[in-house]
């Protein structure tokens, strides 16, 4: 579960012991809690799952062709995301439906994409400058 003081709209204050509420509650420094969240996101299939779920709730069967991995592997990756508190699930008949627990997660991935675009643009520009220098 992601502590609420990770959210930007919540102002976490250090207590008399100097630790934030999540650190006191979980017994872990906030940096470790954040690292655990990013570890849960550190697999390409999990990123694709979150990006797919950004469009709305999906069943495992609906997601499988979009994600492009075996059903057993998809279920395993969904379990990692569920245990990390990043997605929620509900069962309807024999189908299990998943959704993103907090829309901030989708925003986080959008920011990561923009960061990559910025970085790659800078790299492309540097490469173009190097080619121009060589061809003078």
N, CA, C and O atoms as a MOPAC input file, in Angstrom:
PM7 MOZYME 1SCF
protein

 N      0.83500 1    -1.18100 1     0.00000 1
 C      0.00000 1     0.00000 1     0.00000 1
 C      0.87700 1     1.24000 1     0.00000 1
 O      1.87600 1     1.29900 1     0.71700 1
 N      0.50800 1     2.22500 1    -0.80000 1
 C      1.26200 1     3.46500 1    -0.88300 1
 C      0.77400 1     4.38700 1     0.22500 1
 O     -0.42600 1     4.64500 1     0.32300 1
 N      1.68400 1     4.89500 1     1.06700 1
 C      1.25800 1     5.78700 1     2.13400 1
 C      0.68100 1     7.08400 1     1.56200 1
 O      1.11200 1     7.55800 1     0.51100 1
 N     -0.30200 1     7.64900 1     2.27200 1
 C     -0.95700 1     8.85100 1     1.77300 1
 C     -0.03300 1    10.04500 1     1.74500 1
 O     -0.26600 1    10.96900 1     0.96700 1
 N      1.02000 1    10.06700 1     2.57200 1
 C      1.88100 1    11.24800 1     2.57200 1
 C      2.82500 1    11.28000 1     1.38600 1
 O      3.62600 1    12.20800 1     1.27000 1
 N      2.75800 1    10.28500 1     0.49200 1
 C      3.52300 1    10.32600 1    -0.74800 1
 C      2.81900 1    11.24800 1    -1.73600 1
 O      3.45800 1    11.81700 1    -2.62100 1
 N      1.50300 1    11.39700 1    -1.59000 1
 C      0.72100 1    12.22100 1    -2.50400 1
 C      1.09800 1    13.68300 1    -2.34100 1
 O      1.31000 1    14.14200 1    -1.21800 1
 N      1.18600 1    14.42100 1    -3.43700 1
 C      1.61200 1    15.80900 1    -3.36600 1
 C      0.61100 1    16.72300 1    -2.68000 1
 O      0.98900 1    17.79200 1    -2.20000 1
 N     -0.67700 1    16.32400 1    -2.62100 1
 C     -1.67500 1    17.19300 1    -2.02600 1
 C     -1.78000 1    17.01500 1    -0.50700 1
 O     -2.59700 1    17.66800 1     0.14200 1
 N     -0.95000 1    16.13200 1     0.05500 1
 C     -0.96300 1    15.89900 1     1.49200 1
 C      0.33000 1    16.45400 1     2.06400 1
 O      1.41500 1    16.11800 1     1.58800 1
 N      0.22700 1    17.29100 1     3.06700 1
 C      1.40000 1    17.89300 1     3.68700 1
 C      1.81800 1    17.04700 1     4.89900 1
 O      1.23900 1    17.16100 1     5.97900 1
 N      2.82500 1    16.20600 1     4.70000 1
 C      3.31900 1    15.35800 1     5.78400 1
 C      4.24700 1    16.17900 1     6.66200 1
 O      5.16100 1    16.84100 1     6.16900 1
 N      4.01200 1    16.13300 1     7.94200 1
 C      4.82900 1    16.85900 1     8.90700 1
 C      5.60400 1    15.86000 1     9.76000 1
 O      5.08400 1    14.81500 1    10.15100 1
 N      6.82400 1    16.19800 1    10.02900 1
 C      7.63900 1    15.35200 1    10.89500 1
 C      7.12700 1    15.48300 1    12.32200 1
 O      6.76200 1    16.57200 1    12.76400 1
 N      7.10300 1    14.36800 1    13.03300 1
 C      6.66000 1    14.37700 1    14.42300 1
 C      7.80600 1    14.70600 1    15.36000 1
 O      8.89000 1    15.09500 1    14.92500 1
 N      7.55600 1    14.54600 1    16.65300 1
 C      8.58500 1    14.86800 1    17.64900 1
 C      9.81100 1    13.97600 1    17.50400 1
 O     10.90100 1    14.34300 1    17.94200 1
 N      9.63900 1    12.80600 1    16.89300 1
 C     10.78000 1    11.91600 1    16.67500 1
 C     11.50100 1    12.21400 1    15.36700 1
 O     12.47700 1    11.54200 1    15.03500 1
 N     11.02700 1    13.22700 1    14.60900 1
 C     11.68300 1    13.62700 1    13.37300 1
 C     11.29400 1    12.78500 1    12.16600 1
 O     11.79900 1    13.00900 1    11.06600 1
 N     10.39700 1    11.81500 1    12.36300 1
 C      9.99300 1    10.95000 1    11.24600 1
 C      8.61900 1    11.36300 1    10.73000 1
 O      7.78200 1    11.86500 1    11.48100 1
 N      8.40300 1    11.14200 1     9.43400 1
 C      7.10700 1    11.41700 1     8.82000 1
 C      6.11700 1    10.33500 1     9.26100 1
 O      6.52500 1     9.27100 1     9.72600 1
 N      4.79700 1    10.61000 1     9.11200 1
 C      3.78700 1     9.62400 1     9.53300 1
 C      3.97600 1     8.24600 1     8.92200 1
 O      3.83900 1     7.24400 1     9.62300 1
 N      4.28800 1     8.16900 1     7.63000 1
 C      4.46800 1     6.85500 1     6.99200 1
 C      5.66400 1     6.12700 1     7.58000 1
 O      5.64500 1     4.90400 1     7.71300 1
 N      6.70300 1     6.87100 1     7.93300 1
 C      7.88000 1     6.23600 1     8.52600 1
 C      7.53300 1     5.66100 1     9.89600 1
 O      7.97100 1     4.56500 1    10.24700 1
 N      6.74100 1     6.41000 1    10.67000 1
 C      6.33300 1     5.90100 1    11.99300 1
 C      5.40500 1     4.70900 1    11.84000 1
 O      5.54900 1     3.71200 1    12.54700 1
 N      4.43900 1     4.80800 1    10.90700 1
 C      3.44600 1     3.75900 1    10.71100 1
 C      4.07000 1     2.47800 1    10.18500 1
 O      3.76400 1     1.39300 1    10.67800 1
 N      4.94900 1     2.59200 1     9.18100 1
 C      5.52600 1     1.42200 1     8.54100 1
 C      6.85100 1     0.99300 1     9.14200 1
 O      7.31900 1    -0.11800 1     8.89000 1
 N      7.45300 1     1.85600 1     9.92800 1
 C      8.75500 1     1.55000 1    10.49600 1
 C      9.87400 1     1.63000 1     9.47800 1
 O     10.97800 1     1.14700 1     9.73300 1
 N      9.60900 1     2.23100 1     8.32500 1
 C     10.59900 1     2.35200 1     7.26200 1
 C     10.76800 1     3.82000 1     6.89300 1
 O      9.81600 1     4.59500 1     6.97700 1
 N     11.96700 1     4.20300 1     6.48700 1
 C     12.12400 1     5.55500 1     5.96000 1
 C     11.27900 1     5.71100 1     4.69900 1
 O     11.10500 1     4.75800 1     3.94000 1
 N     10.76200 1     6.90000 1     4.48200 1
 C      9.91000 1     7.16300 1     3.33000 1
 C     10.62700 1     6.83600 1     2.02500 1
 O      9.99800 1     6.39400 1     1.06300 1
 N     11.93800 1     7.05000 1     1.98700 1
 C     12.68700 1     6.73200 1     0.76200 1
 C     12.60100 1     5.24100 1     0.44200 1
 O     12.56300 1     4.87000 1    -0.73100 1
 N     12.57100 1     4.38500 1     1.45300 1
 C     12.44200 1     2.94200 1     1.20800 1
 C     11.04600 1     2.58900 1     0.71900 1
 O     10.88900 1     1.71800 1    -0.13700 1
 N     10.02500 1     3.26500 1     1.26000 1
 C      8.65100 1     3.02300 1     0.81100 1
 C      8.52000 1     3.42000 1    -0.65900 1
 O      7.90400 1     2.70600 1    -1.44900 1
 N      9.10200 1     4.55900 1    -1.01600 1
 C      9.08000 1     4.99900 1    -2.42100 1
 C      9.82300 1     4.00500 1    -3.30300 1
 O      9.35400 1     3.66700 1    -4.39000 1
 N     10.97100 1     3.53700 1    -2.84200 1
 C     11.75400 1     2.57600 1    -3.62700 1
 C     10.95100 1     1.30000 1    -3.86600 1
 O     11.01600 1     0.73000 1    -4.95400 1
 N     10.20000 1     0.84800 1    -2.87500 1
 C      9.35500 1    -0.34500 1    -3.04200 1
 C      8.30000 1    -0.11400 1    -4.11700 1
 O      8.01800 1    -1.00900 1    -4.91500 1
 N      7.71500 1     1.08400 1    -4.14300 1
 C      6.71900 1     1.38400 1    -5.16000 1
 C      7.35700 1     1.33400 1    -6.55500 1
 O      6.78900 1     0.76400 1    -7.48600 1
 N      8.54500 1     1.93900 1    -6.68500 1
 C      9.20900 1     1.93500 1    -7.99200 1
 C      9.67200 1     0.53100 1    -8.36900 1
 O      9.71100 1     0.20200 1    -9.55400 1
 N     10.02300 1    -0.30200 1    -7.39500 1
 C     10.37400 1    -1.69600 1    -7.70800 1
 C      9.16200 1    -2.42500 1    -8.29500 1
 O      9.29200 1    -3.22800 1    -9.21900 1
 N      7.98000 1    -2.12900 1    -7.73800 1
 C      6.75900 1    -2.76600 1    -8.25500 1
 C      6.48300 1    -2.33700 1    -9.68700 1
 O      5.81300 1    -3.05600 1   -10.42900 1
 N      6.98800 1    -1.18000 1   -10.08300 1
 C      6.79300 1    -0.67900 1   -11.44100 1
 C      7.95900 1    -1.02100 1   -12.36600 1
 O      7.96000 1    -0.62300 1   -13.53100 1
 N      8.93400 1    -1.74300 1   -11.86600 1
 C     10.19800 1    -1.91000 1   -12.59400 1
 C     10.21600 1    -3.04100 1   -13.62400 1
 O     11.28800 1    -3.54200 1   -13.96300 1
 N      9.08100 1    -3.43900 1   -14.11200 1
 C      9.02200 1    -4.47600 1   -15.13700 1
 C      8.21200 1    -3.93600 1   -16.31200 1
 O      7.14300 1    -3.36200 1   -16.10400 1
 N      8.69900 1    -4.10800 1   -17.54400 1
 C      7.98100 1    -3.57300 1   -18.70500 1
 C      6.52700 1    -4.03800 1   -18.80200 1
 O      5.65800 1    -3.26600 1   -19.20800 1
 N      6.25900 1    -5.28000 1   -18.43800 1
 C      4.87700 1    -5.77800 1   -18.50300 1
 C      3.99200 1    -5.02600 1   -17.51400 1
 O      2.83100 1    -4.74500 1   -17.81100 1
 N      4.52600 1    -4.70200 1   -16.35300 1
 C      3.73500 1    -3.97400 1   -15.35100 1
 C      3.44400 1    -2.55200 1   -15.82000 1
 O      2.36400 1    -2.02000 1   -15.56500 1
 N      4.39900 1    -1.94300 1   -16.49900 1
 C      4.16200 1    -0.61300 1   -17.06300 1
 C      3.05600 1    -0.69500 1   -18.11600 1
 O      2.15200 1     0.14000 1   -18.13100 1
 N      3.12200 1    -1.69500 1   -18.99300 1
 C      2.08400 1    -1.86100 1   -20.01700 1
 C      0.71700 1    -2.11100 1   -19.38300 1
 O     -0.30000 1    -1.62200 1   -19.87500 1
 N      0.69900 1    -2.86800 1   -18.29800 1
 C     -0.56000 1    -3.13300 1   -17.59400 1
 C     -1.16200 1    -1.82400 1   -17.09300 1
 O     -2.34100 1    -1.55500 1   -17.32000 1
 N     -0.36700 1    -1.02100 1   -16.42100 1
 C     -0.86300 1     0.24900 1   -15.88500 1
 C     -1.33000 1     1.15000 1   -17.02600 1
 O     -2.38400 1     1.77800 1   -16.92400 1
 N     -0.55700 1     1.21900 1   -18.11300 1
 C     -0.95700 1     2.04300 1   -19.25200 1
 C     -2.27100 1     1.54600 1   -19.86400 1
 O     -3.08900 1     2.35600 1   -20.30100 1
 N     -2.48100 1     0.24500 1   -19.89900 1
 C     -3.73200 1    -0.32000 1   -20.40000 1
 C     -4.88900 1     0.00800 1   -19.46300 1
 O     -5.97900 1     0.36900 1   -19.90600 1
 N     -4.63900 1    -0.12300 1   -18.16300 1
 C     -5.68800 1     0.14600 1   -17.17700 1
 C     -6.00200 1     1.63500 1   -17.05000 1
 O     -7.02600 1     2.00500 1   -16.47600 1
 N     -5.13000 1     2.48800 1   -17.58000 1
 C     -5.39800 1     3.93300 1   -17.54500 1
 C     -6.68300 1     4.26000 1   -18.30100 1
 O     -7.35000 1     5.25000 1   -18.00000 1
 N     -7.02800 1     3.43000 1   -19.28100 1
 C     -8.24800 1     3.63700 1   -20.06600 1
 C     -9.48500 1     3.12600 1   -19.33700 1
 O    -10.60600 1     3.36500 1   -19.78800 1
 N     -9.30300 1     2.43100 1   -18.22600 1
 C    -10.43700 1     1.92600 1   -17.46000 1
 C    -10.26000 1     0.47300 1   -17.06800 1
 O     -9.31500 1    -0.20000 1   -17.47800 1
 N    -11.18900 1     0.02000 1   -16.27000 1
 C    -11.16800 1    -1.34700 1   -15.74200 1
 C    -11.17600 1    -2.36500 1   -16.87200 1
 O    -11.86700 1    -2.20000 1   -17.87700 1
 N    -10.38900 1    -3.42600 1   -16.68500 1
 C    -10.30700 1    -4.50600 1   -17.67500 1
 C    -10.23500 1    -5.84600 1   -16.95300 1
 O     -9.73000 1    -5.94700 1   -15.83500 1
 N    -10.75200 1    -6.86400 1   -17.62000 1
 C    -10.58200 1    -8.22200 1   -17.09900 1
 C     -9.22600 1    -8.74100 1   -17.55500 1
 O     -8.62200 1    -8.20300 1   -18.48200 1
 N     -8.76300 1    -9.78100 1   -16.90000 1
 C     -7.49000 1   -10.39100 1   -17.27500 1
 C     -7.55000 1   -10.85600 1   -18.72800 1
 O     -6.60300 1   -10.65800 1   -19.49000 1
 N     -8.65300 1   -11.46500 1   -19.10200 1
 C     -8.80500 1   -11.94400 1   -20.47700 1
 C     -8.79000 1   -10.82500 1   -21.50400 1
 O     -8.27600 1   -11.00900 1   -22.60800 1
 N     -9.34500 1    -9.66800 1   -21.16100 1
 C     -9.33200 1    -8.52400 1   -22.07500 1
 C     -7.92800 1    -7.93900 1   -22.21500 1
 O     -7.53700 1    -7.47900 1   -23.28800 1
 N     -7.18500 1    -7.96600 1   -21.12400 1
 C     -5.84300 1    -7.37900 1   -21.13100 1
 C     -4.81800 1    -8.23300 1   -21.85900 1
 O     -3.89400 1    -7.70000 1   -22.47300 1
 N     -4.96700 1    -9.54100 1   -21.79900 1
 C     -3.93500 1   -10.44500 1   -22.29200 1
 C     -3.49100 1   -10.14600 1   -23.72000 1
 O     -2.28600 1   -10.07700 1   -23.96300 1
 N     -4.40700 1    -9.96500 1   -24.68400 1
 C     -3.93400 1    -9.66700 1   -26.04900 1
 C     -3.22400 1    -8.31000 1   -26.14600 1
 O     -2.28100 1    -8.15500 1   -26.92200 1
 N     -3.67400 1    -7.34100 1   -25.36600 1
 C     -3.05300 1    -6.00900 1   -25.40700 1
 C     -1.65500 1    -6.01300 1   -24.79900 1
 O     -0.74400 1    -5.36400 1   -25.31300 1
 N     -1.49200 1    -6.74800 1   -23.70100 1
 C     -0.20200 1    -6.78100 1   -23.00400 1
 C      0.76900 1    -7.69000 1   -23.76000 1
 O      1.96900 1    -7.42000 1   -23.81500 1
 N      0.24200 1    -8.76400 1   -24.33900 1
 C      1.06500 1    -9.62000 1   -25.18500 1
 C      1.96100 1   -10.59200 1   -24.44300 1
 O      3.02700 1   -10.95800 1   -24.94000 1
 N      1.54000 1   -11.01600 1   -23.25500 1
 C      2.28800 1   -12.03900 1   -22.51900 1
 C      1.33100 1   -13.17600 1   -22.16900 1
 O      0.11100 1   -13.02400 1   -22.22900 1
 N      1.90900 1   -14.31100 1   -21.80500 1
 C      1.08700 1   -15.46400 1   -21.44000 1
 C      0.19400 1   -15.12100 1   -20.26000 1
 O      0.55500 1   -14.30900 1   -19.40800 1
 N     -0.97000 1   -15.74600 1   -20.21900 1
 C     -1.96100 1   -15.49000 1   -19.18200 1
 C     -1.39600 1   -15.71700 1   -17.77700 1
 O     -1.66000 1   -14.93000 1   -16.86700 1
 N     -0.62300 1   -16.78600 1   -17.60000 1
 C     -0.05600 1   -17.06100 1   -16.27100 1
 C      0.92100 1   -15.96300 1   -15.86400 1
 O      0.96000 1   -15.56200 1   -14.70100 1
 N      1.70900 1   -15.47800 1   -16.82100 1
 C      2.66600 1   -14.40600 1   -16.54100 1
 C      1.93000 1   -13.09600 1   -16.24200 1
 O      2.33300 1   -12.34200 1   -15.35700 1
 N      0.85300 1   -12.83100 1   -16.98200 1
 C      0.04100 1   -11.63600 1   -16.73600 1
 C     -0.54300 1   -11.67000 1   -15.32900 1
 O     -0.49900 1   -10.67200 1   -14.61100 1
 N     -1.08600 1   -12.80900 1   -14.94000 1
 C     -1.64800 1   -12.94300 1   -13.59100 1
 C     -0.58400 1   -12.70800 1   -12.52100 1
 O     -0.85000 1   -12.06900 1   -11.50300 1
 N      0.61100 1   -13.22200 1   -12.75400 1
 C      1.72000 1   -13.02500 1   -11.81400 1
 C      2.05300 1   -11.53600 1   -11.69000 1
 O      2.22800 1   -11.03300 1   -10.58100 1
 N      2.14100 1   -10.83400 1   -12.81500 1
 C      2.48400 1    -9.40700 1   -12.79100 1
 C      1.36800 1    -8.58300 1   -12.15500 1
 O      1.64300 1    -7.61600 1   -11.44500 1
 N      0.12200 1    -8.95300 1   -12.40200 1
 C     -1.00100 1    -8.27300 1   -11.75700 1
 C     -0.95400 1    -8.47600 1   -10.24200 1
 O     -1.28800 1    -7.57000 1    -9.47700 1
 N     -0.53800 1    -9.66300 1    -9.81700 1
 C     -0.40000 1    -9.92900 1    -8.38200 1
 C      0.63200 1    -9.03200 1    -7.72900 1
 O      0.42800 1    -8.54800 1    -6.61500 1
 N      1.74400 1    -8.80800 1    -8.42000 1
 C      2.77800 1    -7.90400 1    -7.89400 1
 C      2.19400 1    -6.50600 1    -7.72200 1
 O      2.38700 1    -5.87600 1    -6.68200 1
 N      1.48200 1    -6.01900 1    -8.73300 1
 C      0.88900 1    -4.68100 1    -8.67000 1
 C     -0.19100 1    -4.59600 1    -7.59000 1
 O     -0.31200 1    -3.57800 1    -6.90900 1
 N     -0.96600 1    -5.65800 1    -7.43600 1
 C     -2.02000 1    -5.68100 1    -6.41600 1
 C     -1.41900 1    -5.66600 1    -5.00900 1
 O     -1.87400 1    -4.91800 1    -4.14400 1
 N     -0.40000 1    -6.49300 1    -4.78400 1
 C      0.24000 1    -6.52800 1    -3.45600 1
 C      0.91400 1    -5.20500 1    -3.11700 1
 O      1.01900 1    -4.83900 1    -1.94600 1
 N      1.36800 1    -4.49000 1    -4.13700 1
 C      1.99300 1    -3.18200 1    -3.92000 1
 C      0.94300 1    -2.09300 1    -3.69800 1
 O      1.28600 1    -0.95500 1    -3.37800 1
 N     -0.32800 1    -2.43800 1    -3.86400 1
 C     -1.39300 1    -1.46700 1    -3.66000 1
 C     -1.57500 1    -0.50800 1    -4.82000 1
 O     -2.15600 1     0.56400 1    -4.65000 1
 N     -1.08700 1    -0.87700 1    -5.99900 1
 C     -1.16500 1     0.01100 1    -7.16000 1
 C     -2.40500 1    -0.24300 1    -8.01000 1
 O     -2.87100 1     0.65100 1    -8.71700 1
 N     -2.93800 1    -1.45600 1    -7.94000 1
 C     -4.17500 1    -1.78200 1    -8.64800 1
 C     -5.13200 1    -2.45800 1    -7.67300 1
 O     -4.72300 1    -3.00800 1    -6.65000 1
 N     -6.40100 1    -2.40400 1    -8.01200 1
 C     -7.41500 1    -3.11100 1    -7.23400 1
 C     -8.06100 1    -4.14900 1    -8.13800 1
 O     -8.01200 1    -4.04200 1    -9.36400 1
 N     -8.66200 1    -5.14400 1    -7.52400 1
 C     -9.31700 1    -6.18900 1    -8.31100 1
 C    -10.68500 1    -6.48400 1    -7.70900 1
 O    -10.93300 1    -6.27200 1    -6.52200 1
 N    -11.55300 1    -6.97700 1    -8.57100 1
 C    -12.86300 1    -7.45800 1    -8.12600 1
 C    -13.22500 1    -8.64900 1    -8.98900 1
 O    -12.84600 1    -8.73500 1   -10.15700 1
 N    -13.95800 1    -9.55600 1    -8.39700 1
 C    -14.33400 1   -10.76800 1    -9.12400 1
 C    -15.80700 1   -10.67600 1    -9.48400 1
 O    -16.65100 1   -10.32400 1    -8.65900 1
 N    -16.09300 1   -11.00300 1   -10.74300 1
 C    -17.46800 1   -11.04600 1   -11.23100 1
 C    -17.62700 1   -12.35900 1   -11.97200 1
 O    -17.10100 1   -12.52700 1   -13.07100 1
 N    -18.34800 1   -13.28400 1   -11.37400 1
 C    -18.44600 1   -14.62700 1   -11.94600 1
 C    -17.06800 1   -15.26900 1   -11.91800 1
 O    -16.43000 1   -15.35400 1   -10.86800 1
 N    -16.62000 1   -15.71500 1   -13.07300 1
 C    -15.29500 1   -16.31400 1   -13.14600 1
 C    -14.22800 1   -15.34400 1   -13.62100 1
 O    -13.05600 1   -15.70500 1   -13.73200 1
 N    -14.63400 1   -14.10700 1   -13.90200 1
 C    -13.67900 1   -13.10600 1   -14.38700 1
 C    -13.18800 1   -12.23000 1   -13.23800 1
 O    -13.93300 1   -11.91200 1   -12.31200 1
 N    -11.91800 1   -11.85200 1   -13.32300 1
 C    -11.34100 1   -10.91000 1   -12.36600 1
 C    -11.04900 1    -9.63200 1   -13.13400 1
 O    -10.38900 1    -9.65000 1   -14.17400 1
 N    -11.55200 1    -8.52300 1   -12.60600 1
 C    -11.37900 1    -7.21800 1   -13.22200 1
 C    -10.40200 1    -6.39200 1   -12.40200 1
 O    -10.43200 1    -6.40900 1   -11.17100 1
 N     -9.53900 1    -5.67200 1   -13.09800 1
 C     -8.53100 1    -4.84100 1   -12.45100 1
 C     -8.70800 1    -3.38700 1   -12.85800 1
 O     -9.18500 1    -3.08000 1   -13.95000 1
 N     -8.31000 1    -2.49500 1   -11.94400 1
 C     -8.29900 1    -1.06400 1   -12.24600 1
 C     -7.15500 1    -0.42100 1   -11.46800 1
 O     -6.66000 1    -0.97400 1   -10.48600 1
 N     -6.75500 1     0.74700 1   -11.92600 1
 C     -5.70900 1     1.51000 1   -11.24400 1
 C     -6.31900 1     2.06400 1    -9.96000 1
 O     -7.40700 1     2.63900 1    -9.97400 1
 N     -5.61100 1     1.88600 1    -8.86200 1
 C     -6.14500 1     2.31500 1    -7.56800 1
 C     -6.19300 1     3.83000 1    -7.44300 1
 O     -7.15500 1     4.37500 1    -6.90200 1
 N     -5.17000 1     4.51500 1    -7.93400 1
 C     -5.09300 1     5.96500 1    -7.78700 1
 C     -4.67500 1     6.57100 1    -9.12200 1
 O     -3.64900 1     6.17900 1    -9.67700 1
 N     -5.45000 1     7.52300 1    -9.64800 1
 C     -5.10100 1     8.13500 1   -10.94000 1
 C     -3.74000 1     8.83400 1   -10.92000 1
 O     -3.18100 1     9.10400 1   -11.98300 1
 N     -3.20200 1     9.13100 1    -9.75000 1
 C     -1.87100 1     9.73300 1    -9.68200 1
 C     -0.81000 1     8.80900 1   -10.27300 1
 O      0.21600 1     9.27900 1   -10.76500 1
 N     -1.04900 1     7.50700 1   -10.22700 1
 C     -0.10500 1     6.55700 1   -10.82000 1
 C     -0.01900 1     6.75800 1   -12.33000 1
 O      1.06800 1     6.70600 1   -12.90500 1
 N     -1.14900 1     6.98300 1   -12.96200 1
 C     -1.16500 1     7.23700 1   -14.40500 1
 C     -0.42800 1     8.53900 1   -14.70100 1
 O      0.31900 1     8.63000 1   -15.67600 1
 N     -0.64100 1     9.54800 1   -13.85400 1
 C      0.08100 1    10.81500 1   -14.01400 1
 C      1.58200 1    10.60900 1   -13.86700 1
 O      2.36900 1    11.19800 1   -14.60900 1
 N      1.98200 1     9.76800 1   -12.90500 1
 C      3.39800 1     9.47900 1   -12.69300 1
 C      4.02800 1     8.88600 1   -13.95200 1
 O      5.12800 1     9.27900 1   -14.34000 1
 N      3.33900 1     7.95000 1   -14.58500 1
 C      3.85900 1     7.35200 1   -15.81600 1
 C      3.87800 1     8.36100 1   -16.96200 1
 O      4.77000 1     8.31700 1   -17.81000 1
 N      2.90900 1     9.26200 1   -16.99200 1
 C      2.92300 1    10.31700 1   -18.01300 1
 C      4.12000 1    11.24000 1   -17.81700 1
 O      4.76700 1    11.63200 1   -18.78800 1
 N      4.41600 1    11.58400 1   -16.57700 1
 C      5.58400 1    12.42800 1   -16.28400 1
 C      6.86300 1    11.69400 1   -16.68800 1
 O      7.76800 1    12.29700 1   -17.26500 1
 N      6.94100 1    10.40400 1   -16.39100 1
 C      8.12100 1     9.61200 1   -16.77400 1
 C      8.29700 1     9.61700 1   -18.29100 1
 O      9.41800 1     9.72300 1   -18.79000 1
 N      7.19100 1     9.50300 1   -19.01900 1
 C      7.26000 1     9.51700 1   -20.48600 1
 C      7.77100 1    10.86500 1   -20.98400 1
 O      8.60000 1    10.92000 1   -21.89200 1
 N      7.27800 1    11.94900 1   -20.39300 1
 C      7.73700 1    13.28600 1   -20.80300 1
 C      9.21200 1    13.47800 1   -20.46300 1
 O      9.94500 1    14.10900 1   -21.22500 1
 N      9.64900 1    12.94500 1   -19.33800 1
 C     11.05500 1    13.02900 1   -18.94800 1
 C     11.93500 1    12.28500 1   -19.96400 1
 O     12.98900 1    12.78200 1   -20.36100 1
 N     11.49500 1    11.10100 1   -20.37600 1
 C     12.23400 1    10.33400 1   -21.38300 1
 C     12.29000 1    11.06500 1   -22.71500 1
 O     13.33300 1    11.09800 1   -23.36800 1
 N     11.17400 1    11.64600 1   -23.11500 1
 C     11.15400 1    12.40000 1   -24.37700 1
 C     12.14200 1    13.55400 1   -24.31000 1
 O     12.88500 1    13.79700 1   -25.26000 1
 N     12.14900 1    14.26300 1   -23.19200 1
 C     13.07700 1    15.38800 1   -23.02400 1
 C     14.52300 1    14.91300 1   -23.09300 1
 O     15.35300 1    15.51600 1   -23.77300 1
 N     14.81200 1    13.84100 1   -22.39100 1
 C     16.16600 1    13.30200 1   -22.36800 1
 C     16.60400 1    12.82300 1   -23.75000 1
 O     17.72300 1    13.09900 1   -24.18300 1
 N     15.72500 1    12.11200 1   -24.43300 1
 C     16.05700 1    11.60100 1   -25.76500 1
 C     16.19500 1    12.73400 1   -26.77500 1
 O     17.00700 1    12.64900 1   -27.69600 1
 N     15.41300 1    13.78500 1   -26.60800 1
 C     15.53300 1    14.93800 1   -27.49300 1
 C     16.89700 1    15.59700 1   -27.32100 1
 O     17.54300 1    15.96900 1   -28.30100 1
 N     17.33000 1    15.73900 1   -26.07700 1
 C     18.65500 1    16.30900 1   -25.81400 1
 C     19.74600 1    15.43200 1   -26.41600 1
 O     20.70600 1    15.94200 1   -26.99400 1
 N     19.60400 1    14.11700 1   -26.28400 1
 C     20.58300 1    13.18300 1   -26.84400 1
 C     20.61100 1    13.28800 1   -28.37000 1
 O     21.68300 1    13.29400 1   -28.97400 1
 N     19.44100 1    13.37100 1   -28.98600 1
 C     19.35600 1    13.49800 1   -30.44200 1
 C     20.02900 1    14.78900 1   -30.90400 1
 O     20.75800 1    14.79500 1   -31.89600 1
 N     19.78000 1    15.88600 1   -30.17600 1
 C     20.38500 1    17.16400 1   -30.53500 1
 C     21.90400 1    17.11600 1   -30.39900 1
 O     22.62500 1    17.65700 1   -31.23700 1
 N     22.38700 1    16.46700 1   -29.34100 1
 C     23.82600 1    16.32700 1   -29.13800 1
 C     24.44400 1    15.50100 1   -30.26300 1
 O     25.50500 1    15.83700 1   -30.78900 1
 N     23.76700 1    14.42500 1   -30.61700 1
 C     24.24200 1    13.57300 1   -31.71500 1
 C     24.28900 1    14.35100 1   -33.03500 1
 O     25.23900 1    14.21000 1   -33.80700 1
 N     23.27800 1    15.16100 1   -33.29000 1
 C     23.26000 1    15.97200 1   -34.51400 1
 C     24.42300 1    16.95200 1   -34.52000 1
 O     25.04800 1    17.16800 1   -35.55800 1
 N     24.71800 1    17.54800 1   -33.36500 1
 C     25.86600 1    18.46400 1   -33.26000 1
 C     27.17400 1    17.73600 1   -33.53600 1
 O     28.05700 1    18.26600 1   -34.21000 1
 N     27.29400 1    16.52300 1   -33.01300 1
 C     28.52000 1    15.73800 1   -33.23000 1
 C     28.68700 1    15.38600 1   -34.70100 1
 O     29.79200 1    15.48000 1   -35.23500 1
 N     27.60500 1    14.98000 1   -35.36500 1
 C     27.66700 1    14.65900 1   -36.78500 1
 C     28.06100 1    15.89300 1   -37.59500 1
 O     28.86300 1    15.80800 1   -38.52500 1
 N     27.49200 1    17.02700 1   -37.23500 1
 C     27.81400 1    18.28000 1   -37.95200 1
 C     29.28400 1    18.62200 1   -37.79000 1
 O     29.92400 1    19.09900 1   -38.72800 1
 N     29.82400 1    18.37600 1   -36.59100 1
 C     31.23700 1    18.65200 1   -36.32200 1
 C     32.13300 1    17.74200 1   -37.14900 1
 O     33.14400 1    18.20200 1   -37.68100 1
 N     31.79400 1    16.48400 1   -37.27100 1
 C     32.58500 1    15.51100 1   -38.00700 1
 C     32.56100 1    15.82200 1   -39.50600 1
 O     33.56500 1    15.63200 1   -40.19300 1
 N     31.43900 1    16.29200 1   -40.00800 1
 C     31.26900 1    16.53000 1   -41.44500 1
 C     31.72100 1    17.92400 1   -41.89100 1
 O     31.45600 1    18.30600 1   -43.03000 1
 N     32.37300 1    18.67100 1   -41.05700 1
 C     32.86300 1    19.99700 1   -41.44800 1
 C     34.07900 1    19.91000 1   -42.27800 1
 O     34.61900 1    20.93500 1   -42.69200 1

